[in-house]
Amino acid sequence: MSQIVTLVSGALRYKLTREGVGSLSAVEWHLLHVSQFIDSIERERLQLLLADTPLAELAWLAEGLEAIGAPEPATAIRVAVADLNLANTPGEGSRRSVVLVEITARLRTAVLAERGTIEQKLLDYAFRQPELTSETEALVVTPPA
């Protein structure tokens, strides 16, 4: 993951830890979910992310991908969520680990080739958000003349 996306993700996690869940805007949640998703693919932790993340958060990840302009990965996440939901059906527990491996492989293949594009779209999305740029501008100090 690029250093810029790593910095954005780290800053958002810090804000979340320091100020709580209510401190992040919808835009910041999109940035956080998508950056964590990119990181999980890069660090080969996608299966762990899929296994440990509540389905509602994975649905939010799909919304985040859609918001940044990455509809194909968003669709792949939605399909994965539907498949995970089926694997969570009572009586299917013994198959869940096999299904999780299959979903991870399919999702990784679908998204890996687009990882760089998703990352660029994430950064472009961040820079288009007035709420983020106004916060950033407030932090910029103009040197004295």
Secondary structure, DSSP 8 states (H G I E B T S, - for coil): --HHHHHHHHHHHHHHHHH-GGGS-HHHHHHHHHHHHHHHHHTT-HHHHHHHS-HHHHHHHHHHHHHHT-HHHHHHHHHHHHHHHHHTSTT-HHHHHHHHHHHHHHHHHHHHTTHHHHHHHHHHHHHH-HHHHHHHHHH------
